[in-house]
Amino acid sequence: MASSSESRSRSNGKPHVLCFHQDLAPLRTMKVQGPTRGKHFYGCSHWPNSCGFFKWADEEDRIELQFLLFERDTRIAEL
């Protein structure tokens, strides 16, 4: 599975998820039959000529939490 690139700019409190082209990766929904049907993911915006970028949206939530904890710890250290 590919890893993501994140910019430091934020929109609506969430970091932008970038594909390997350094373009915004849109949030999509898995539509194929199987256990992941309906699950959200980020994919390359150039599909079907994709760079291969793929990331489950729930992984992004964990990254967001890590980022918020990092910001908190940095702020505490500065005080």
Beta strands, then each sheet from edge to edge (+ up, - down):
strand 1: 5-11
strand 2: 14-18
strand 3: 27-29
strand 4: 40-43
strand 5: 54-56
sheet 1: 1+ 2-
sheet 2: 3+ 4- 5+
end
